[in-house]
Amino acid sequence: MLFALICKDKPGHLQTRLDARPDHVAFLDGLNAEKKLAFAGPFLDADGKPEGTLAVFDVADRAEAEAIAAADPYAKAGLFESVDIRPWNWVFNKPAAA
């Protein structure tokens, strides 16, 4: 089942994001290798700087999505002001359907 992780960064925490990014990328690489990451990337502010995260996980249930979200190095670094985890249905342009 797909779950969207929608996170908003705390204001003024760009350096926190930059410092944690190598570990975050390695974490997502691991999820990708396990076929649990559908896609991910940052939301951008008006200046093109990252200010949040959108990641979609293909996991068994909400509990697994919550565990992944909590284990993310960005979350552990205290980057996020808010985190929303929602079930998601990929309807259009799904690569597996192509």
N, C-alpha and C positions, 0 to 999 in steps of 0.2 A: 504494500500500500504506500502511496506517496504522501509525504508530509512536507509542507512548506515551512521553513524557518525564516521568520521575518524579524529582523533586529534593527533597532535604532541605536546608534552610538551616543554615548554621553557627550554633551557639548564640550569642546576643548580637549578631547581625548585622541586627537589624531596621532600624537606620538605614541600613545599606548598601542594603537592599531599597528603602527609601523614597527614597533619593537616586537610585538607578538606575531607579526606576519609570517616569518619563516616557519615557526612552529605550527601556525594555523594552516599554511600551505601543505606542510608535511602531513598533518592530520587529515586534510581533505584528500591528499594523494592516497593515503591508506584506505579511506572510505571508498574512493574510486576503484582501487584495486580489489576491494571486497564487493564491488558492484552495488554499493549502497548509496552512491552519490549520483543523482540524475544530472544536476547542474548547480552552479553556484557563482556568485559574484557580488560586488559591492553596489550599493546605491550611491549616487554621486550628488554632491551639492551643486549650487549654481556656478561654482568655480571649477568643477570637475574633480573635486577631492572626495574621497570616500567618506560616507557618513552613516553607513549601515550595511546590512548584509541580507541577501536573499539566497537561500540554499534549499534545494529540494532533495529529500532523501527517500529512497525506496527501501522501506523496512517493514518488519512484520506488524508492528503496532505502535500506538502513540507512546507507550512506555519506552520503546527502543529509540524513538525520535527524541524524546525528552532526555534520555541518557546520553545520546550523541551531542545534543545541544549543550548539556552541562559539561561534557568533556572537552568541548572546543577550547583551544588555547585563548581565543578572544574572550570567551565567557570567563575562563579562569583568571584572566588578567583584569577583569572588571570593566571591560570596554562598553558593555551594553547598558543603555538606559532602559530599554524594554525589549522583551522577547515574546514573540507570538508564534505558536506552533499550531498549524491548521492542516487538516486533511485536504488533499488537493487532487483534482482530476485533470490529467493532461489530455485535452481533447484535440487541439489543432497542432499540426507540425511536430507530432511526436516522432522522434527518429525511428523507433521500432516499427512504426506503421509505414515508413517510407519504403 
